[in-house]
Amino acid sequence: MKKILVVAGTSDNKRNFAVNYISEFMQNKGMDVEVAGESIYDVTEIAADISAIVAIGQPQFHTTVPIIDGTPFITKFNMDSCCQQLMEQL
C-alpha cells in the first residue's frame, strides 16, 4: 500500500477536503493508498514509508520524496490533473 501525505498551510477544512478527494480519486482508479493530512508548519521530517507528498503551500522541509503542487485544491480547478500527476509518481 502506498502512503500519501497531504501538507497544507491553509485551514483544516481545505486539508481534509484534499485528503478525502485524493482518497476517493485513487480508490476509483483501483489504487490501494492511505492518505493522511498534516499542517505544513508541523512537518519537519518525512517518514520513510511516505511515497508522495501533496503540498498546499510552501513546504519548509527537504526530502527526496516526490512533492506535487496542491494549489488545485485551493482553487478547485484541475484537481483531477493534480491527482493524475500524483498517480504517475506512485
N, C-alpha and C positions, 0 to 999 in steps of 0.2 A: 504494500500500500504506500502510495506517495503522500507526502505531507506538504501542505501549502500553508505559509504564514502570511496573513494579511496584516500589514502595519499601517496605521493611519494617524495623522496628526489632527484630524478633524474629530467630529463628535462620535460617540459610541454608536449612535444610530447609523451613521454612514459606514462605519467599520462593520457593524453587524449586517447591514444590507449587502455589502460586498461579500462577506463570508457566506451568507445564505445564497446569494446569486451564483457565486462560483461553485459552491457545493452542488446546487441544482443543475447548473450547466454541465459540470463534469459527470454527474450521475446520469444525465440524459444522454451523454456521449458514451456511456458504458465504462467510465473510468472509476477505479476504486481509489478515492482520495479522502484524506482527512484535512479539513480546512479549519484553521484557528486564527483568531484575531487578537492583536495586542496594540497598545498605544505605541506609536513610533518613538515616543520620548522615553519609554521604559525599556526598550530593547537595546542592549549593549553588545550582546553576543548571540550568535545564531546556533541553535542546537544542531548536532551532527546529522540528525535524521530529517532535517528540512530539505525538501527537494527544490522548492522555488519560493520566491517571495513576491507578493504584490504590494507595492509601496504607494500609498496615497499620501503624498508629501515627500519631503526630502529626508532620507534616512541619515542618521548620524553615526552609523556603524559601517564597518567594512567587512566584506565577505566575498567568497568565491561562488556562493550560491547565486543562480540567475535571479535578477530583480526585474520585474515587469512594472511599467508605469501604470499606476491605478487611477490616474486622473479621470478616465471614463466613468468611474463610479461616483464622481462628484457631479459631472456634467450630465450623466445618464445618456451619453452619446458614445457609441462604439464599444459598449460593454462586451458584446459578443466577440468583437475583434480582439479585445484585451484577453478574453478567456481563450481564444484560439491561439494567441501568442503563448499563453501560459501552457496550453496543451503541448505545443511544439517543444517547449523547454523540458517537459516531463518525459 
